[in-house]
Amino acid sequence: MRMVAKSYEIEQLYEPFLGSTDYILKFNKYKSTKADEPRLGLFPHTETILHQKEQGKGLEIKTKDQKWVEVDLSPSSFVFMAGDVCTAWTNGRMEVPVHWVMMEGKKDRFSMVVSLYIRDLEIQAPQEPVDGNHPVQYKPFEHYKYIDFHTYQNSRKLRNPLEHYCGV
């Protein structure tokens, strides 16, 4: 987020988030599939810092034209993906990469995921990324309430949960 803020020359506006950020580290195990099982390891989602120990395919990212593209990662690589908060805070200028894991092969797959959550502050775009060409796209919201909506309100079926939750 600091790099994003710096690129828009609003780094000083990111400072309040530093003391209000919670991080959650999760380890995922995707079991290898049998011939008659679906390949989907995890539903399409956003907001991820992903680490993978072994080389191989499995991570797929959805393109703007709605096609899934395989990402072949080298061993011990890290992937940083902007999440919905980044999209809202940049007033839609930074888009979220929707991704999922597809399983193939006969080996279980492990990944390490770090997710961040903003507490005690409302997420809203600062005035700087809002102008005549980029009017306000999202109403202010609390991140944990959005996570609750996204997790428990069956919003995964929505094409754009953020827009549905707080879009203008």
Backbone hydrogen bonds, N-H to C=O, Kabsch-Sander energy under -0.5 kcal/mol:
donor,donor_aa,acceptor,acceptor_aa,energy
5,A,1,M,-3.1
6,K,2,R,-2.6
7,S,3,M,-2.2
8,Y,4,V,-1.3
9,E,6,K,-1.5
10,I,5,A,-3.0
13,L,10,I,-1.4
14,Y,11,E,-1.6
15,E,11,E,-0.8
17,F,14,Y,-1.9
18,L,14,Y,-0.6
18,L,15,E,-1.3
19,G,15,E,-0.5
20,S,17,F,-1.2
21,T,18,L,-0.6
22,D,20,S,-0.5
22,D,117,Y,-3.4
24,I,115,S,-2.7
26,K,24,I,-0.5
26,K,113,V,-3.2
28,N,111,S,-3.0
30,Y,109,R,-3.5
31,K,29,K,-0.6
33,T,105,G,-0.6
37,E,34,K,-1.9
41,G,101,V,-3.4
42,L,101,V,-1.2
45,H,99,H,-2.6
47,E,82,A,-0.7
48,T,81,M,-1.0
49,I,114,V,-0.7
50,L,79,V,-2.9
51,H,112,M,-2.0
52,Q,77,S,-1.5
53,K,110,F,-0.6
56,G,73,L,-1.1
58,G,59,L,-0.5
60,E,100,W,-2.5
61,I,69,V,-2.4
62,K,98,V,-2.9
63,T,67,K,-3.1
66,Q,63,T,-2.0
69,V,61,I,-2.5
71,V,59,L,-2.7
72,D,70,E,-0.5
73,L,56,G,-1.0
73,L,71,V,-0.9
76,S,52,Q,-1.1
77,S,52,Q,-0.6
77,S,74,S,-1.4
79,V,50,L,-2.6
81,M,48,T,-2.9
81,M,79,V,-0.5
87,T,83,G,-1.8
88,A,84,D,-2.6
89,W,85,V,-3.0
90,T,86,C,-1.9
91,N,88,A,-1.5
92,G,87,T,-3.5
93,R,90,T,-1.4
95,E,93,R,-0.6
98,V,96,V,-0.8
99,H,45,H,-2.4
100,W,60,E,-1.9
101,V,42,L,-0.8
102,M,58,G,-3.0
103,M,39,R,-4.0
109,R,30,Y,-3.0
111,S,28,N,-2.1
112,M,51,H,-1.9
113,V,26,K,-3.2
114,V,49,I,-1.8
115,S,24,I,-2.5
115,S,113,V,-0.5
117,Y,22,D,-2.8
119,R,20,S,-3.1
119,R,117,Y,-0.5
123,I,141,F,-3.6
124,Q,122,E,-0.6
130,V,127,Q,-1.7
131,D,129,P,-0.5
131,D,134,H,-1.3
134,H,131,D,-0.6
139,K,166,C,-3.7
141,F,123,I,-1.6
143,H,121,L,-0.6
144,Y,118,I,-0.5
146,Y,142,E,-2.0
147,I,143,H,-2.7
148,D,144,Y,-2.1
149,F,145,K,-2.3
150,H,146,Y,-3.2
151,T,147,I,-2.7
152,Y,148,D,-3.0
153,Q,149,F,-1.6
155,S,149,F,-0.7
157,K,154,N,-1.1
158,L,155,S,-2.0
164,H,160,N,-2.1
165,Y,161,P,-2.4
166,C,162,L,-2.8
167,G,163,E,-1.9
168,V,137,Q,-2.5
